[in-house]
Amino acid sequence: MKLLNKIAVITGAGKGIGKATAELFLKEGAKVVLTSRNKSDLEQVIAENESKKDNITIIAGDISKEETIQKVIDETISKYGKVDILVNNAGFGIFDNMVDSKLDDFDAVFNTNVRSLYLITKGFLPHMIKEQSGTIINIASVAGKQGFATGSIYCASKHAVMGLSRALMLEVRQYNIRVCAICPGSVATDFFRADSQTTLSSSKESVLQAEEIAEAILLAASLPENATLHEIEIRPTNPRK
């Protein structure tokens, strides 16, 4: 098992990439602390992984709220005394032409995609520094490396994740802490929902699946500790209509 007895915190773990990562980490022997807004989604993860339920801790709450972040940190450290892997997966997008966009949407996207990532990472860092080890994996996007029309808010948030990841890697490598930004292309998840005002441009079957992103996350988390995958750009091999 690649992650035997490792302690992993995964945000946005109720569905999609977060859930797929949680299930793969459990198969590889990790103990996982899972967060999501929707408690029933987290309970479903437990139900679908009954044999490993003792290795699952769930915390329902809005990760953009400081009280939720602090609860995740406190419960993880209280239960396990450390954190080995932090997967900052929670995030969403709202798309519109900038001229028609809303400040409330900007604030909501940045609070979840950037501010919460900053706060939970900052909160766990002292514990990783104390242990002189740890892996931080930030789920960015190819939108964090390029722009597209109607994506000004989302692209800006993911560019911020990339900037934070690149700077943080240089700060914490002295403590044997690894930082990896993963930049997926189109993934068939609930990201492409009606209220986000965006749709997949290729067939759902031909784009990336959540389980494939989870494999990339596992790779970043399970390399020998002397090696760092700092950035992974992963795209569908042959997206088509």
QUIMO-V886916 format. One record per backbone hydrogen bond with DSSP energy under -1.0 kcal/mol. CO is the residue of the C=O (numbers start at 1). NH is the residue of the N-H. Records with the same first field share a line. If there is no record, write none. Layout:
BEGIN
CO->NH + NH
END
This chain:
BEGIN
3->6
6->31
7->84 + 85
8->33
9->87
10->35
15->19
16->20
17->21
18->22
19->23
20->24
21->25
22->26
23->27
24->28
25->30
26->29
28->3
29->5
31->8
32->57
33->10
34->59
35->13
36->61
38->42
39->43
40->44
41->45
42->46
43->47
44->48
46->49
49->52
50->53
52->55
53->56
55->32
57->34
59->36
62->65
65->69
66->70
67->71
68->72
69->73
70->74
71->75
72->76
73->77
74->78
75->79
76->80
77->81
84->135
85->9
86->137
87->11 + 89
88->139
97->100
98->101
102->106
103->107
104->108
105->109
106->110
107->111
108->112
109->113
110->114 + 115
111->116
114->118
115->119
116->120
117->121
118->122
119->123
120->124
121->125
124->128
125->129
126->130
127->131
128->132 + 133
134->178
135->86
136->180
137->88
138->140 + 182
141->144
142->145
148->151
150->96
151->155
152->156
153->157
154->158
155->159
156->160
157->161
158->162
159->163
160->164
161->165
162->166
163->167
164->168
165->169
166->170
167->171
168->172
169->173
172->175 + 177
173->176
178->136
180->138
181->232
182->140
183->234
184->142
186->208
187->189
189->192
191->193
193->196
194->197
196->95
203->206
208->188
209->212 + 213
210->214
211->215
212->216
213->217
214->218
215->219
216->220
217->221
218->222
224->227
230->181
232->183
234->185
240->203
END
